[in-house]
Amino acid sequence: METNAFVAVITGGTSGVGRSTATHFAASGYDVAVIARGDEGLRQTVRELQDYGGMVLGISADVADARALDEAAQRIESELGPIGIWVNCAMTTVLGPVDELSADEFQRVTDVTYLGTVNGTRAALRQMQKRDSGTIVQVGSALAWRSIPLQSAYCGAKAAIRGFTDSLRCELLHQKSRIRVSMVQLPAVNTTQFNWARNKFPQRMQPIAPVYQPEVAARAIFDVAIARRPPRELWIGKNTVMSIVGNMFFPGVLDRWLARQTWEGQLADESEPPKREDYLYRPLTTGHRAHGRFDNQALRKAVAVDSGVVGVAAVAVTGLLLGGLVRYLKRSQR
């Protein structure tokens, strides 16, 4: 692997996977820029990252605002130097059945989670194209491939990111660009998401096990970002691999299994605190940290699978099956 001797930018970098990723880059000697909405979260994060000795810049911006991200990218280049890595991690969501979500809530989740990634990618490209160099990492999810009930807005946004990224990758290849784009598909992660997300249920919601610590995601994102030849996609966690591959071959079976298992499975045996604030439209002023409330069950290691390896294996297995079928048909006709 070779290190990009530039600046790393992380959107949504004041909590959860974004916070852990920013910390990992700072600890590895990178100058880091963190983009998020809340001033208090930015102050806390910048102070923490400065302890690692590098230059740190916190910028308050809503990723749904394309102009704000363009201005942020220009400021980062001016104050820290050339952007070598841009990680799109900002997201928001609403938890509940489709018929209980409003049109405005769907719009906001789409604006932040999907269009925020588009805006961040375009802002990064404008700077990286000057040097024809850099790496963009989209923080995805197993849900980008295999949706589950009660998370339709989030699943739709993550699937849209995957479609957008595939298109962009083809364009960069056609242009013979040296800018690289990868997507890291994450499993359930122990972050503040289920403390902060708008919830339509009186019960607290929880991720589907197994759950991993955010440092697992941060290490994977870092490794992809600095790789000489980053993978097209990296799938983290055995359940991520199983759900993606399973959805390729048995989507109807998964529909029925998920309908039976994951509705109640996401509902915890405790009530939501009364009048709990959420982060859909406004940043929260407290609780900015990498870890959520699931430390007692979160795992610290996960398998990481290059999607290209899975693709080659799938083609090989399919070829063997088809070859066997052809031989069987020929023998049966004798």
Secondary structure as a PSIPRED ss2 file (coil, helix, strand):
# PSIPRED VFORMAT (PSIPRED V4.0)

   1 M C   1.000  0.000  0.000
   2 E C   1.000  0.000  0.000
   3 T C   1.000  0.000  0.000
   4 N C   1.000  0.000  0.000
   5 A C   1.000  0.000  0.000
   6 F C   1.000  0.000  0.000
   7 V E   0.000  0.000  1.000
   8 A E   0.000  0.000  1.000
   9 V E   0.000  0.000  1.000
  10 I E   0.000  0.000  1.000
  11 T E   0.000  0.000  1.000
  12 G C   1.000  0.000  0.000
  13 G C   1.000  0.000  0.000
  14 T C   1.000  0.000  0.000
  15 S C   1.000  0.000  0.000
  16 G H   0.000  1.000  0.000
  17 V H   0.000  1.000  0.000
  18 G H   0.000  1.000  0.000
  19 R H   0.000  1.000  0.000
  20 S H   0.000  1.000  0.000
  21 T H   0.000  1.000  0.000
  22 A H   0.000  1.000  0.000
  23 T H   0.000  1.000  0.000
  24 H H   0.000  1.000  0.000
  25 F H   0.000  1.000  0.000
  26 A H   0.000  1.000  0.000
  27 A H   0.000  1.000  0.000
  28 S C   1.000  0.000  0.000
  29 G C   1.000  0.000  0.000
  30 Y C   1.000  0.000  0.000
  31 D E   0.000  0.000  1.000
  32 V E   0.000  0.000  1.000
  33 A E   0.000  0.000  1.000
  34 V E   0.000  0.000  1.000
  35 I E   0.000  0.000  1.000
  36 A E   0.000  0.000  1.000
  37 R C   1.000  0.000  0.000
  38 G C   1.000  0.000  0.000
  39 D H   0.000  1.000  0.000
  40 E H   0.000  1.000  0.000
  41 G H   0.000  1.000  0.000
  42 L H   0.000  1.000  0.000
  43 R H   0.000  1.000  0.000
  44 Q H   0.000  1.000  0.000
  45 T H   0.000  1.000  0.000
  46 V H   0.000  1.000  0.000
  47 R H   0.000  1.000  0.000
  48 E H   0.000  1.000  0.000
  49 L H   0.000  1.000  0.000
  50 Q H   0.000  1.000  0.000
  51 D C   1.000  0.000  0.000
  52 Y C   1.000  0.000  0.000
  53 G C   1.000  0.000  0.000
  54 G C   1.000  0.000  0.000
  55 M C   1.000  0.000  0.000
  56 V E   0.000  0.000  1.000
  57 L E   0.000  0.000  1.000
  58 G E   0.000  0.000  1.000
  59 I E   0.000  0.000  1.000
  60 S E   0.000  0.000  1.000
  61 A C   1.000  0.000  0.000
  62 D C   1.000  0.000  0.000
  63 V C   1.000  0.000  0.000
  64 A C   1.000  0.000  0.000
  65 D C   1.000  0.000  0.000
  66 A H   0.000  1.000  0.000
  67 R H   0.000  1.000  0.000
  68 A H   0.000  1.000  0.000
  69 L H   0.000  1.000  0.000
  70 D H   0.000  1.000  0.000
  71 E H   0.000  1.000  0.000
  72 A H   0.000  1.000  0.000
  73 A H   0.000  1.000  0.000
  74 Q H   0.000  1.000  0.000
  75 R H   0.000  1.000  0.000
  76 I H   0.000  1.000  0.000
  77 E H   0.000  1.000  0.000
  78 S H   0.000  1.000  0.000
  79 E H   0.000  1.000  0.000
  80 L C   1.000  0.000  0.000
  81 G C   1.000  0.000  0.000
  82 P C   1.000  0.000  0.000
  83 I E   0.000  0.000  1.000
  84 G E   0.000  0.000  1.000
  85 I E   0.000  0.000  1.000
  86 W E   0.000  0.000  1.000
  87 V E   0.000  0.000  1.000
  88 N E   0.000  0.000  1.000
  89 C C   1.000  0.000  0.000
  90 A C   1.000  0.000  0.000
  91 M C   1.000  0.000  0.000
  92 T C   1.000  0.000  0.000
  93 T C   1.000  0.000  0.000
  94 V E   0.000  0.000  1.000
  95 L E   0.000  0.000  1.000
  96 G C   1.000  0.000  0.000
  97 P C   1.000  0.000  0.000
  98 V H   0.000  1.000  0.000
  99 D H   0.000  1.000  0.000
 100 E H   0.000  1.000  0.000
 101 L C   1.000  0.000  0.000
 102 S C   1.000  0.000  0.000
 103 A H   0.000  1.000  0.000
 104 D H   0.000  1.000  0.000
 105 E H   0.000  1.000  0.000
 106 F H   0.000  1.000  0.000
 107 Q H   0.000  1.000  0.000
 108 R H   0.000  1.000  0.000
 109 V H   0.000  1.000  0.000
 110 T H   0.000  1.000  0.000
 111 D H   0.000  1.000  0.000
 112 V H   0.000  1.000  0.000
 113 T H   0.000  1.000  0.000
 114 Y H   0.000  1.000  0.000
 115 L H   0.000  1.000  0.000
 116 G H   0.000  1.000  0.000
 117 T H   0.000  1.000  0.000
 118 V H   0.000  1.000  0.000
 119 N H   0.000  1.000  0.000
 120 G H   0.000  1.000  0.000
 121 T H   0.000  1.000  0.000
 122 R H   0.000  1.000  0.000
 123 A H   0.000  1.000  0.000
 124 A H   0.000  1.000  0.000
 125 L H   0.000  1.000  0.000
 126 R H   0.000  1.000  0.000
 127 Q H   0.000  1.000  0.000
 128 M H   0.000  1.000  0.000
 129 Q C   1.000  0.000  0.000
 130 K C   1.000  0.000  0.000
 131 R C   1.000  0.000  0.000
 132 D C   1.000  0.000  0.000
 133 S C   1.000  0.000  0.000
 134 G E   0.000  0.000  1.000
 135 T E   0.000  0.000  1.000
 136 I E   0.000  0.000  1.000
 137 V E   0.000  0.000  1.000
 138 Q E   0.000  0.000  1.000
 139 V E   0.000  0.000  1.000
 140 G E   0.000  0.000  1.000
 141 S E   0.000  0.000  1.000
 142 A H   0.000  1.000  0.000
 143 L H   0.000  1.000  0.000
 144 A H   0.000  1.000  0.000
 145 W C   1.000  0.000  0.000
 146 R C   1.000  0.000  0.000
 147 S C   1.000  0.000  0.000
 148 I C   1.000  0.000  0.000
 149 P C   1.000  0.000  0.000
 150 L C   1.000  0.000  0.000
 151 Q C   1.000  0.000  0.000
 152 S H   0.000  1.000  0.000
 153 A H   0.000  1.000  0.000
 154 Y H   0.000  1.000  0.000
 155 C H   0.000  1.000  0.000
 156 G H   0.000  1.000  0.000
 157 A H   0.000  1.000  0.000
 158 K H   0.000  1.000  0.000
 159 A H   0.000  1.000  0.000
 160 A H   0.000  1.000  0.000
 161 I H   0.000  1.000  0.000
 162 R H   0.000  1.000  0.000
 163 G H   0.000  1.000  0.000
 164 F H   0.000  1.000  0.000
 165 T H   0.000  1.000  0.000
 166 D H   0.000  1.000  0.000
 167 S H   0.000  1.000  0.000
 168 L H   0.000  1.000  0.000
 169 R H   0.000  1.000  0.000
 170 C H   0.000  1.000  0.000
 171 E H   0.000  1.000  0.000
 172 L H   0.000  1.000  0.000
 173 L H   0.000  1.000  0.000
 174 H H   0.000  1.000  0.000
 175 Q C   1.000  0.000  0.000
 176 K C   1.000  0.000  0.000
 177 S C   1.000  0.000  0.000
 178 R C   1.000  0.000  0.000
 179 I E   0.000  0.000  1.000
 180 R E   0.000  0.000  1.000
 181 V E   0.000  0.000  1.000
 182 S E   0.000  0.000  1.000
 183 M E   0.000  0.000  1.000
 184 V E   0.000  0.000  1.000
 185 Q E   0.000  0.000  1.000
 186 L E   0.000  0.000  1.000
 187 P C   1.000  0.000  0.000
 188 A E   0.000  0.000  1.000
 189 V E   0.000  0.000  1.000
 190 N C   1.000  0.000  0.000
 191 T C   1.000  0.000  0.000
 192 T C   1.000  0.000  0.000
 193 Q H   0.000  1.000  0.000
 194 F H   0.000  1.000  0.000
 195 N H   0.000  1.000  0.000
 196 W H   0.000  1.000  0.000
 197 A C   1.000  0.000  0.000
 198 R E   0.000  0.000  1.000
 199 N E   0.000  0.000  1.000
 200 K C   1.000  0.000  0.000
 201 F C   1.000  0.000  0.000
 202 P C   1.000  0.000  0.000
 203 Q E   0.000  0.000  1.000
 204 R E   0.000  0.000  1.000
 205 M E   0.000  0.000  1.000
 206 Q C   1.000  0.000  0.000
 207 P C   1.000  0.000  0.000
 208 I C   1.000  0.000  0.000
 209 A C   1.000  0.000  0.000
 210 P C   1.000  0.000  0.000
 211 V E   0.000  0.000  1.000
 212 Y E   0.000  0.000  1.000
 213 Q C   1.000  0.000  0.000
 214 P H   0.000  1.000  0.000
 215 E H   0.000  1.000  0.000
 216 V H   0.000  1.000  0.000
 217 A H   0.000  1.000  0.000
 218 A H   0.000  1.000  0.000
 219 R H   0.000  1.000  0.000
 220 A H   0.000  1.000  0.000
 221 I H   0.000  1.000  0.000
 222 F H   0.000  1.000  0.000
 223 D H   0.000  1.000  0.000
 224 V H   0.000  1.000  0.000
 225 A H   0.000  1.000  0.000
 226 I H   0.000  1.000  0.000
 227 A C   1.000  0.000  0.000
 228 R C   1.000  0.000  0.000
 229 R C   1.000  0.000  0.000
 230 P C   1.000  0.000  0.000
 231 P C   1.000  0.000  0.000
 232 R C   1.000  0.000  0.000
 233 E E   0.000  0.000  1.000
 234 L E   0.000  0.000  1.000
 235 W E   0.000  0.000  1.000
 236 I E   0.000  0.000  1.000
 237 G C   1.000  0.000  0.000
 238 K H   0.000  1.000  0.000
 239 N H   0.000  1.000  0.000
 240 T H   0.000  1.000  0.000
 241 V H   0.000  1.000  0.000
 242 M H   0.000  1.000  0.000
 243 S H   0.000  1.000  0.000
 244 I H   0.000  1.000  0.000
 245 V H   0.000  1.000  0.000
 246 G H   0.000  1.000  0.000
 247 N H   0.000  1.000  0.000
 248 M H   0.000  1.000  0.000
 249 F H   0.000  1.000  0.000
 250 F C   1.000  0.000  0.000
 251 P H   0.000  1.000  0.000
 252 G H   0.000  1.000  0.000
 253 V H   0.000  1.000  0.000
 254 L H   0.000  1.000  0.000
 255 D H   0.000  1.000  0.000
 256 R H   0.000  1.000  0.000
 257 W H   0.000  1.000  0.000
 258 L H   0.000  1.000  0.000
 259 A H   0.000  1.000  0.000
 260 R H   0.000  1.000  0.000
 261 Q H   0.000  1.000  0.000
 262 T H   0.000  1.000  0.000
 263 W H   0.000  1.000  0.000
 264 E H   0.000  1.000  0.000
 265 G H   0.000  1.000  0.000
 266 Q C   1.000  0.000  0.000
 267 L E   0.000  0.000  1.000
 268 A E   0.000  0.000  1.000
 269 D E   0.000  0.000  1.000
 270 E E   0.000  0.000  1.000
 271 S E   0.000  0.000  1.000
 272 E C   1.000  0.000  0.000
 273 P C   1.000  0.000  0.000
 274 P C   1.000  0.000  0.000
 275 K C   1.000  0.000  0.000
 276 R C   1.000  0.000  0.000
 277 E C   1.000  0.000  0.000
 278 D C   1.000  0.000  0.000
 279 Y C   1.000  0.000  0.000
 280 L C   1.000  0.000  0.000
 281 Y C   1.000  0.000  0.000
 282 R C   1.000  0.000  0.000
 283 P C   1.000  0.000  0.000
 284 L C   1.000  0.000  0.000
 285 T C   1.000  0.000  0.000
 286 T C   1.000  0.000  0.000
 287 G C   1.000  0.000  0.000
 288 H C   1.000  0.000  0.000
 289 R C   1.000  0.000  0.000
 290 A C   1.000  0.000  0.000
 291 H C   1.000  0.000  0.000
 292 G C   1.000  0.000  0.000
 293 R C   1.000  0.000  0.000
 294 F C   1.000  0.000  0.000
 295 D C   1.000  0.000  0.000
 296 N C   1.000  0.000  0.000
 297 Q C   1.000  0.000  0.000
 298 A C   1.000  0.000  0.000
 299 L E   0.000  0.000  1.000
 300 R C   1.000  0.000  0.000
 301 K C   1.000  0.000  0.000
 302 A C   1.000  0.000  0.000
 303 V C   1.000  0.000  0.000
 304 A E   0.000  0.000  1.000
 305 V E   0.000  0.000  1.000
 306 D E   0.000  0.000  1.000
 307 S H   0.000  1.000  0.000
 308 G H   0.000  1.000  0.000
 309 V H   0.000  1.000  0.000
 310 V H   0.000  1.000  0.000
 311 G H   0.000  1.000  0.000
 312 V H   0.000  1.000  0.000
 313 A H   0.000  1.000  0.000
 314 A H   0.000  1.000  0.000
 315 V H   0.000  1.000  0.000
 316 A H   0.000  1.000  0.000
 317 V H   0.000  1.000  0.000
 318 T H   0.000  1.000  0.000
 319 G H   0.000  1.000  0.000
 320 L H   0.000  1.000  0.000
 321 L H   0.000  1.000  0.000
 322 L H   0.000  1.000  0.000
 323 G H   0.000  1.000  0.000
 324 G H   0.000  1.000  0.000
 325 L H   0.000  1.000  0.000
 326 V H   0.000  1.000  0.000
 327 R H   0.000  1.000  0.000
 328 Y H   0.000  1.000  0.000
 329 L H   0.000  1.000  0.000
 330 K H   0.000  1.000  0.000
 331 R H   0.000  1.000  0.000
 332 S H   0.000  1.000  0.000
 333 Q C   1.000  0.000  0.000
 334 R C   1.000  0.000  0.000
